[in-house]
Amino acid sequence: MQFDSLLILLLVGALAGWLSGKIMAGRGFGLLGNILVGIVGAFLAGTIFPALGFAVGGGFLASVIHATIGSVILLFVIGLIRKA
């Protein structure tokens, strides 16, 4: 992986994590936690959505939307686990 693709991955992860923290009413985990949640959420969405036949598209904005949806799902699951 090259440096610029790693930087874009971290930027998309940070933005998606921040957006998902705002959408899920403050369930964020700080800057590094949000980056991690965004990256894991993007991976989660990247594995689940193609199996369901759902595609967002290509480009930076589509990557952020894709990662944000995955991050919201991840934060929802983490919230369910914390309540149990």
MMTF fields as JSON, N, C-alpha, C and O atoms, coordinates in Angstrom:
{
  "mmtfVersion": "1.0.0",
  "mmtfProducer": "UNKNOWN",
  "numBonds": 335,
  "numAtoms": 336,
  "numGroups": 84,
  "numChains": 1,
  "numModels": 1,
  "chainsPerModel": [1],
  "groupsPerChain": [84],
  "chainIdList": ["A"],
  "bondAtomList": [4, 2, 8, 6, 12, 10, 16, 14, 20, 18, 24, 22, 28, 26, 32, 30, 36, 34, 40, 38, 44, 42, 48, 46, 52, 50, 56, 54, 60, 58, 64, 62, 68, 66, 72, 70, 76, 74, 80, 78, 84, 82, 88, 86, 92, 90, 96, 94, 100, 98, 104, 102, 108, 106, 112, 110, 116, 114, 120, 118, 124, 122, 128, 126, 132, 130, 136, 134, 140, 138, 144, 142, 148, 146, 152, 150, 156, 154, 160, 158, 164, 162, 168, 166, 172, 170, 176, 174, 180, 178, 184, 182, 188, 186, 192, 190, 196, 194, 200, 198, 204, 202, 208, 206, 212, 210, 216, 214, 220, 218, 224, 222, 228, 226, 232, 230, 236, 234, 240, 238, 244, 242, 248, 246, 252, 250, 256, 254, 260, 258, 264, 262, 268, 266, 272, 270, 276, 274, 280, 278, 284, 282, 288, 286, 292, 290, 296, 294, 300, 298, 304, 302, 308, 306, 312, 310, 316, 314, 320, 318, 324, 322, 328, 326, 332, 330],
  "bondOrderList": [1, 1, 1, 1, 1, 1, 1, 1, 1, 1, 1, 1, 1, 1, 1, 1, 1, 1, 1, 1, 1, 1, 1, 1, 1, 1, 1, 1, 1, 1, 1, 1, 1, 1, 1, 1, 1, 1, 1, 1, 1, 1, 1, 1, 1, 1, 1, 1, 1, 1, 1, 1, 1, 1, 1, 1, 1, 1, 1, 1, 1, 1, 1, 1, 1, 1, 1, 1, 1, 1, 1, 1, 1, 1, 1, 1, 1, 1, 1, 1, 1, 1, 1],
  "groupList": [{"groupName": "MET", "atomNameList": ["N", "CA", "C", "O"], "elementList": ["N", "C", "C", "O"], "formalChargeList": [0, 0, 0, 0], "bondAtomList": [1, 0, 2, 1, 3, 2], "bondOrderList": [1, 1, 2], "singleLetterCode": "M", "chemCompType": "L-PEPTIDE LINKING"}, {"groupName": "GLN", "atomNameList": ["N", "CA", "C", "O"], "elementList": ["N", "C", "C", "O"], "formalChargeList": [0, 0, 0, 0], "bondAtomList": [1, 0, 2, 1, 3, 2], "bondOrderList": [1, 1, 2], "singleLetterCode": "Q", "chemCompType": "L-PEPTIDE LINKING"}, {"groupName": "PHE", "atomNameList": ["N", "CA", "C", "O"], "elementList": ["N", "C", "C", "O"], "formalChargeList": [0, 0, 0, 0], "bondAtomList": [1, 0, 2, 1, 3, 2], "bondOrderList": [1, 1, 2], "singleLetterCode": "F", "chemCompType": "L-PEPTIDE LINKING"}, {"groupName": "ASP", "atomNameList": ["N", "CA", "C", "O"], "elementList": ["N", "C", "C", "O"], "formalChargeList": [0, 0, 0, 0], "bondAtomList": [1, 0, 2, 1, 3, 2], "bondOrderList": [1, 1, 2], "singleLetterCode": "D", "chemCompType": "L-PEPTIDE LINKING"}, {"groupName": "SER", "atomNameList": ["N", "CA", "C", "O"], "elementList": ["N", "C", "C", "O"], "formalChargeList": [0, 0, 0, 0], "bondAtomList": [1, 0, 2, 1, 3, 2], "bondOrderList": [1, 1, 2], "singleLetterCode": "S", "chemCompType": "L-PEPTIDE LINKING"}, {"groupName": "LEU", "atomNameList": ["N", "CA", "C", "O"], "elementList": ["N", "C", "C", "O"], "formalChargeList": [0, 0, 0, 0], "bondAtomList": [1, 0, 2, 1, 3, 2], "bondOrderList": [1, 1, 2], "singleLetterCode": "L", "chemCompType": "L-PEPTIDE LINKING"}, {"groupName": "ILE", "atomNameList": ["N", "CA", "C", "O"], "elementList": ["N", "C", "C", "O"], "formalChargeList": [0, 0, 0, 0], "bondAtomList": [1, 0, 2, 1, 3, 2], "bondOrderList": [1, 1, 2], "singleLetterCode": "I", "chemCompType": "L-PEPTIDE LINKING"}, {"groupName": "VAL", "atomNameList": ["N", "CA", "C", "O"], "elementList": ["N", "C", "C", "O"], "formalChargeList": [0, 0, 0, 0], "bondAtomList": [1, 0, 2, 1, 3, 2], "bondOrderList": [1, 1, 2], "singleLetterCode": "V", "chemCompType": "L-PEPTIDE LINKING"}, {"groupName": "GLY", "atomNameList": ["N", "CA", "C", "O"], "elementList": ["N", "C", "C", "O"], "formalChargeList": [0, 0, 0, 0], "bondAtomList": [1, 0, 2, 1, 3, 2], "bondOrderList": [1, 1, 2], "singleLetterCode": "G", "chemCompType": "PEPTIDE LINKING"}, {"groupName": "ALA", "atomNameList": ["N", "CA", "C", "O"], "elementList": ["N", "C", "C", "O"], "formalChargeList": [0, 0, 0, 0], "bondAtomList": [1, 0, 2, 1, 3, 2], "bondOrderList": [1, 1, 2], "singleLetterCode": "A", "chemCompType": "L-PEPTIDE LINKING"}, {"groupName": "TRP", "atomNameList": ["N", "CA", "C", "O"], "elementList": ["N", "C", "C", "O"], "formalChargeList": [0, 0, 0, 0], "bondAtomList": [1, 0, 2, 1, 3, 2], "bondOrderList": [1, 1, 2], "singleLetterCode": "W", "chemCompType": "L-PEPTIDE LINKING"}, {"groupName": "LYS", "atomNameList": ["N", "CA", "C", "O"], "elementList": ["N", "C", "C", "O"], "formalChargeList": [0, 0, 0, 0], "bondAtomList": [1, 0, 2, 1, 3, 2], "bondOrderList": [1, 1, 2], "singleLetterCode": "K", "chemCompType": "L-PEPTIDE LINKING"}, {"groupName": "ARG", "atomNameList": ["N", "CA", "C", "O"], "elementList": ["N", "C", "C", "O"], "formalChargeList": [0, 0, 0, 0], "bondAtomList": [1, 0, 2, 1, 3, 2], "bondOrderList": [1, 1, 2], "singleLetterCode": "R", "chemCompType": "L-PEPTIDE LINKING"}, {"groupName": "ASN", "atomNameList": ["N", "CA", "C", "O"], "elementList": ["N", "C", "C", "O"], "formalChargeList": [0, 0, 0, 0], "bondAtomList": [1, 0, 2, 1, 3, 2], "bondOrderList": [1, 1, 2], "singleLetterCode": "N", "chemCompType": "L-PEPTIDE LINKING"}, {"groupName": "THR", "atomNameList": ["N", "CA", "C", "O"], "elementList": ["N", "C", "C", "O"], "formalChargeList": [0, 0, 0, 0], "bondAtomList": [1, 0, 2, 1, 3, 2], "bondOrderList": [1, 1, 2], "singleLetterCode": "T", "chemCompType": "L-PEPTIDE LINKING"}, {"groupName": "PRO", "atomNameList": ["N", "CA", "C", "O"], "elementList": ["N", "C", "C", "O"], "formalChargeList": [0, 0, 0, 0], "bondAtomList": [1, 0, 2, 1, 3, 2], "bondOrderList": [1, 1, 2], "singleLetterCode": "P", "chemCompType": "L-PEPTIDE LINKING"}, {"groupName": "HIS", "atomNameList": ["N", "CA", "C", "O"], "elementList": ["N", "C", "C", "O"], "formalChargeList": [0, 0, 0, 0], "bondAtomList": [1, 0, 2, 1, 3, 2], "bondOrderList": [1, 1, 2], "singleLetterCode": "H", "chemCompType": "L-PEPTIDE LINKING"}],
  "groupTypeList": [0, 1, 2, 3, 4, 5, 5, 6, 5, 5, 5, 7, 8, 9, 5, 9, 8, 10, 5, 4, 8, 11, 6, 0, 9, 8, 12, 8, 2, 8, 5, 5, 8, 13, 6, 5, 7, 8, 6, 7, 8, 9, 2, 5, 9, 8, 14, 6, 2, 15, 9, 5, 8, 2, 9, 7, 8, 8, 8, 2, 5, 9, 4, 7, 6, 16, 9, 14, 6, 8, 4, 7, 6, 5, 5, 2, 7, 6, 8, 5, 6, 12, 11, 9],
  "groupIdList": [1, 2, 3, 4, 5, 6, 7, 8, 9, 10, 11, 12, 13, 14, 15, 16, 17, 18, 19, 20, 21, 22, 23, 24, 25, 26, 27, 28, 29, 30, 31, 32, 33, 34, 35, 36, 37, 38, 39, 40, 41, 42, 43, 44, 45, 46, 47, 48, 49, 50, 51, 52, 53, 54, 55, 56, 57, 58, 59, 60, 61, 62, 63, 64, 65, 66, 67, 68, 69, 70, 71, 72, 73, 74, 75, 76, 77, 78, 79, 80, 81, 82, 83, 84],
  "secStructList": [7, 7, 2, 2, 2, 2, 2, 2, 2, 2, 2, 2, 2, 2, 2, 2, 2, 2, 2, 2, 2, 2, 2, 6, 6, 1, 7, 7, 7, 2, 2, 2, 2, 2, 2, 2, 2, 2, 2, 2, 2, 2, 2, 2, 2, 2, 2, 2, 2, 2, 2, 2, 6, 7, 7, 7, 7, 1, 1, 2, 2, 2, 2, 2, 2, 2, 2, 2, 2, 2, 2, 2, 2, 2, 2, 2, 2, 2, 2, 2, 2, 2, 2, 7],
  "xCoordList": [0.848, 0.0, 0.889, 1.825, 0.6, 1.393, 0.934, -0.155, 1.776, 1.505, 0.247, -0.527, 0.024, -1.155, -2.443, -3.449, -2.446, -3.654, -3.908, -5.06, -2.841, -3.001, -3.553, -4.4, -3.074, -3.564, -5.04, -5.802, -5.445, -6.852, -7.711, -8.822, -7.205, -7.932, -8.161, -9.255, -7.129, -7.282, -8.226, -8.995, -8.176, -9.075, -10.527, -11.411, -10.778, -12.14, -12.607, -13.755, -11.723, -12.08, -12.405, -13.367, -11.598, -11.842, -13.148, -13.93, -13.379, -14.606, -15.835, -16.847, -15.749, -16.874, -17.117, -18.267, -16.056, -16.213, -16.83, -17.681, -16.398, -16.969, -18.446, -19.274, -18.775, -20.174, -21.035, -22.151, -20.522, -21.313, -21.478, -22.51, -20.465, -20.597, -21.668, -22.383, -21.785, -22.834, -24.211, -25.194, -24.28, -25.556, -26.069, -27.269, -25.167, -25.565, -25.565, -25.328, -25.818, -26.023, -24.851, -25.028, -23.664, -22.51, -21.919, -21.311, -22.063, -21.468, -20.067, -19.613, -19.381, -18.041, -17.026, -17.341, -15.79, -14.731, -13.495, -12.394, -13.629, -12.48, -11.902, -12.408, -10.846, -10.299, -9.764, -10.159, -8.885, -8.321, -9.373, -9.362, -10.268, -11.352, -12.286, -12.743, -12.571, -13.424, -12.766, -13.436, -11.452, -10.743, -10.839, -11.1, -10.631, -10.709, -12.119, -12.291, -13.123, -14.511, -14.847, -15.552, -14.352, -14.598, -13.957, -14.571, -12.714, -12.031, -12.689, -12.91, -13.007, -13.689, -15.091, -15.549, -15.768, -17.085, -17.035, -17.929, -15.986, -15.82, -15.57, -16.108, -14.759, -14.518, -15.798, -16.099, -16.549, -17.817, -18.796, -19.422, -18.927, -19.831, -19.325, -20.119, -18.011, -17.438, -17.637, -17.613, -17.836, -18.091, -19.576, -19.983, -20.388, -21.815, -22.603, -23.439, -22.346, -23.153, -23.087, -24.132, -21.916, -21.916, -22.689, -23.278, -22.689, -23.454, -24.958, -25.723, -25.37, -26.782, -27.159, -28.335, -26.164, -26.425, -26.57, -27.144, -26.065, -26.165, -24.845, -23.791, -24.884, -23.673, -23.902, -24.937, -22.946, -23.056, -22.467, -22.994, -21.411, -20.758, -19.272, -18.728, -18.611, -17.175, -16.842, -17.698, -15.623, -15.166, -15.064, -15.427, -14.551, -14.309, -15.6, -15.7, -16.587, -17.858, -18.574, -19.137, -18.557, -19.186, -18.462, -19.096, -17.136, -16.374, -16.742, -16.869, -16.912, -17.289, -18.696, -18.93, -19.625, -20.994, -20.99, -21.652, -20.255, -20.148, -19.588, -20.14, -18.481, -17.846, -18.725, -18.731, -19.469, -20.347, -21.487, -21.831, -22.069, -23.139, -22.612, -23.257, -21.445, -20.835, -20.493, -20.642, -20.034, -19.695, -20.928, -20.888, -22.018, -23.269, -23.75, -24.192, -23.662, -24.033, -23.146, -23.628, -21.842, -20.902, -21.182, -21.17, -21.432, -21.751, -23.058, -23.192, -24.016, -25.273, -25.04, -25.586, -24.237, -23.934, -23.141, -23.391, -22.182, -21.419, -22.336, -22.164, -23.303, -24.28, -25.137, -25.461, -25.513, -26.289, -25.467, -25.979, -24.202, -23.328, -23.094, -23.073, -22.919, -22.703, -23.915, -23.763, -25.13, -26.34, -26.551, -27.184, -26.017, -26.226, -25.38, -25.449],
  "yCoordList": [-1.174, 0.0, 1.231, 1.329, 2.157, 3.366, 4.39, 4.28, 5.386, 6.383, 7.179, 7.458, 7.551, 8.358, 7.566, 8.133, 6.286, 5.485, 5.252, 5.181, 5.131, 5.0, 6.292, 6.262, 7.415, 8.703, 8.895, 9.405, 8.502, 8.601, 7.662, 8.021, 6.454, 5.51, 6.087, 5.965, 6.719, 7.337, 8.528, 8.74, 9.306, 10.451, 10.006, 10.57, 9.003, 8.468, 7.857, 8.049, 7.124, 6.527, 7.562, 7.412, 8.622, 9.681, 10.404, 10.669, 10.721, 11.423, 10.544, 11.016, 9.285, 8.365, 8.122, 8.06, 7.983, 7.804, 9.014, 8.88, 10.21, 11.431, 11.551, 11.875, 11.287, 11.355, 10.334, 10.643, 9.132, 8.111, 8.447, 8.132, 9.087, 9.552, 10.614, 10.65, 11.486, 12.517, 11.895, 12.287, 10.939, 10.298, 9.476, 9.461, 8.795, 7.914, 8.641, 8.013, 9.912, 10.726, 10.648, 10.31, 10.961, 11.082, 9.78, 9.755, 8.715, 7.443, 7.256, 6.125, 8.354, 8.284, 7.891, 7.816, 7.638, 7.177, 8.063, 7.578, 9.328, 10.202, 10.081, 9.317, 10.834, 10.893, 9.537, 9.059, 8.913, 7.628, 6.527, 5.656, 6.56, 5.58, 5.738, 4.747, 6.985, 7.227, 6.772, 6.239, 6.98, 6.49, 4.976, 4.413, 4.32, 2.856, 2.367, 1.417, 3.003, 2.626, 2.866, 2.063, 3.958, 4.248, 3.223, 2.801, 2.812, 1.819, 0.464, -0.213, 0.058, -1.224, -1.186, -2.18, -0.055, 0.094, 0.017, -0.552, 0.591, 0.495, -0.942, -1.401, -1.653, -3.064, -3.877, -4.74, -3.595, -4.287, -4.045, -4.982, -2.804, -2.475, -3.062, -3.471, -3.1, -3.656, -5.146, -5.67, -5.845, -7.284, -7.614, -8.587, -6.816, -7.121, -6.612, -7.337, -5.369, -4.77, -5.501, -5.679, -5.936, -6.683, -7.994, -8.429, -8.622, -9.859, -9.597, -10.466, -8.406, -8.028, -7.403, -7.151, -7.152, -6.54, -5.034, -4.436, -4.404, -2.964, -2.318, -2.739, -1.309, -0.607, 0.892, 1.391, 1.612, 3.056, 3.762, 4.791, 3.247, 3.859, 3.988, 3.333, 4.827, 5.013, 6.445, 7.325, 6.682, 8.025, 8.256, 7.406, 9.448, 9.776, 9.898, 9.359, 10.598, 10.788, 9.459, 9.219, 8.604, 7.29, 6.456, 5.7, 6.584, 5.852, 6.33, 5.524, 7.632, 8.184, 7.72, 7.345, 7.742, 7.278, 5.798, 5.382, 5.019, 3.582, 3.303, 2.499, 3.981, 3.786, 4.294, 3.712, 5.374, 5.913, 4.954, 4.756, 4.365, 3.392, 2.202, 1.743, 1.707, 0.603, 0.978, 0.158, 2.214, 2.681, 2.83, 2.514, 3.307, 3.421, 2.029, 1.835, 1.081, -0.302, -0.824, -1.454, -0.559, -1.012, -0.36, -1.046, 0.94, 1.612, 1.111, 1.025, 0.782, 0.226, -1.129, -1.394, -1.968, -3.285, -3.135, -3.854, -2.2, -1.962, -1.464, -1.847, -0.619, -0.149, -1.275, -1.288, -2.226, -3.372, -4.253, -4.761, -4.429, -5.266, -4.594, -5.273, -3.283, -2.567, -2.647, -2.703, -2.654, -2.724, -4.1, -4.234, -5.121, -6.499, -6.844, -7.967],
  "zCoordList": [0.0, 0.0, 0.0, 0.794, -0.879, -0.965, 0.056, 0.619, 0.289, 1.307, 1.015, 1.931, -0.236, -0.552, -0.382, 0.044, -0.697, -0.488, 0.997, 1.425, 1.787, 3.232, 3.821, 4.714, 3.323, 3.793, 3.449, 4.271, 2.266, 1.86, 2.695, 3.084, 2.976, 3.821, 5.212, 5.764, 5.784, 7.101, 7.061, 7.998, 5.987, 5.842, 5.711, 6.357, 4.882, 4.727, 6.046, 6.447, 6.721, 8.006, 9.061, 9.813, 9.118, 10.1, 9.815, 10.728, 8.556, 8.183, 8.419, 8.936, 8.046, 8.254, 9.737, 10.173, 10.508, 11.953, 12.62, 13.5, 12.199, 12.749, 12.39, 13.242, 11.125, 10.692, 11.424, 11.841, 11.579, 12.271, 13.748, 14.34, 14.357, 15.735, 15.875, 16.876, 14.871, 14.881, 14.629, 15.258, 13.72, 13.4, 14.572, 14.847, 15.26, 16.359, 17.707, 18.738, 17.717, 18.933, 19.906, 21.076, 19.421, 20.308, 20.785, 21.854, 20.059, 20.472, 19.906, 19.736, 19.615, 19.056, 20.116, 21.304, 19.662, 20.55, 20.479, 20.736, 20.143, 19.985, 18.579, 17.756, 18.31, 16.963, 16.501, 15.437, 17.265, 16.856, 16.854, 15.984, 17.813, 17.854, 16.664, 16.095, 16.283, 15.124, 13.827, 12.941, 13.713, 12.536, 12.469, 11.406, 13.591, 13.637, 13.327, 12.563, 13.908, 13.631, 12.165, 11.554, 11.593, 10.18, 9.262, 8.283, 9.568, 8.745, 8.87, 7.866, 10.09, 10.292, 9.687, 9.123, 9.799, 9.19, 7.678, 7.051, 7.084, 5.632, 5.214, 4.206, 5.978, 5.684, 5.837, 5.011, 6.901, 7.136, 5.998, 5.502, 5.588, 4.49, 3.171, 2.324, 3.003, 1.784, 1.645, 0.531, 2.759, 2.687, 2.661, 2.026, 3.341, 3.437, 2.226, 1.686, 1.794, 0.738, -0.596, -1.222, -1.071, -2.339, -2.258, -3.247, -1.097, -0.933, -1.015, -1.433, -0.618, -0.682, -2.023, -2.283, -2.874, -4.17, -4.104, -5.014, -3.053, -2.857, -3.243, -2.766, -4.094, -4.504, -4.417, -4.859, -3.852, -3.703, -4.91, -5.332, -5.465, -6.613, -6.366, -5.477, -7.144, -7.016, -6.674, -6.764, -6.289, -5.963, -4.471, -3.659, -4.129, -2.73, -1.935, -0.832, -2.478, -1.768, -1.56, -0.492, -2.563, -2.424, -1.379, -0.643, -1.304, -0.284, 1.114, 2.036, 1.271, 2.577, 2.956, 4.104, 2.017, 2.288, 2.646, 3.597, 1.896, 2.129, 3.521, 4.272, 3.858, 5.161, 6.296, 7.38, 6.061, 7.091, 7.403, 8.568, 6.381, 6.603, 7.394, 8.336, 7.013, 7.744, 9.177, 10.083, 9.398, 10.741, 11.618, 12.807, 11.04, 11.8, 12.221, 13.353, 11.32, 11.658, 12.776, 13.717, 12.67, 13.689, 15.04, 16.063, 15.066, 16.326, 16.924, 18.144, 16.076, 16.563, 17.245, 18.316, 16.623, 17.192, 18.493, 19.461, 18.514, 19.743, 20.859, 22.016, 20.525, 21.513, 22.055, 23.243, 21.198, 21.659, 22.591, 23.588, 22.265, 23.101, 24.451, 25.477, 24.468, 25.739, 26.658, 27.878, 26.078, 26.89, 27.501, 28.548, 26.843, 27.312, 28.49, 28.991]
}
